[in-house]
Structure formats: structure tokens, C-alpha cells
Amino acid sequence: MILGIHHAQVTIPTGSEALAREFYCDLLGLPEIEKPASLANRGGFWAQAGDTQLHLAPEDTVDRRLSRAHLAYEVDDIDAYRSLLTSHGFSILPSIPIPGYERFEFRDPFGNRVEIIQSIQTAD
């Protein structure tokens, strides 16, 4: 039985850890967590997103801008994230509506597709 998702991995270009920390930790607010010593020499770093770890790993063999693969971060104030991202020069991409949610997409500084999603509470 699958109990949940322990972590997701996103790739970044080799040597771009400082920019990735600036974006994921400083701008988005994900706290960095310590990698095990056995993996420390592989580059990249780990962050915490709620109950799930985000592993950022160096890889230079993919064109991230062509992929539809993505992570969706559930937030409690989607408008604040939209404003934060646009004020830092990120383009908000249209996304197909899904019932019960407001959402948008953008590309991180490395071309990875990212979704921001918020549940819409409706009055009975």
C-alpha cells in the first residue's frame, strides 16, 4: 500500500544551486533541510514543502522548457503568490480550469513548469 509521497525531485542546471536557493527558499519560502552525508557530494539541495520534501538535483541532459511535468504547490492565498511572482518578473501562464480550484502556472528560473493551486471554498 502506498502511504503518500515522501519527496519529489526537480532538476536544475549544474552549478545553479545559489539561484535555486534564492528562488525556492528565499522567494517561495520553502525551508532548506539537510541532506544525508551520504548524498552531500552529489550537488543540489533539499527543501521542505508541507509534509513533502523537494529535492533539487543537478542535471544538464534535459530541456525543462519542453516538459509538461510539474509540481503543484497548494497555497492559502493564490493572489499573493501571483503578485509575488509577477513582481519578480515571472510570466503567469494560463491553465485549464478545474472544478473547485483556482490555479495558474509559470516556469521557474530553470524552465521547470510549476503550478500554484488553491481550493475554492463555496458557500452552501
Secondary structure by P-SEA (a helix, b strand, c coil): ccccccbbbbbccccaaaaaaaccccccbbbbbbcccccccccccccccccbbbbbbbbccccccccccbbbbbbccaaaaaaaaaaabbbbbbbbbcccccbbbbbcccbbbbbbbbbbbbcc
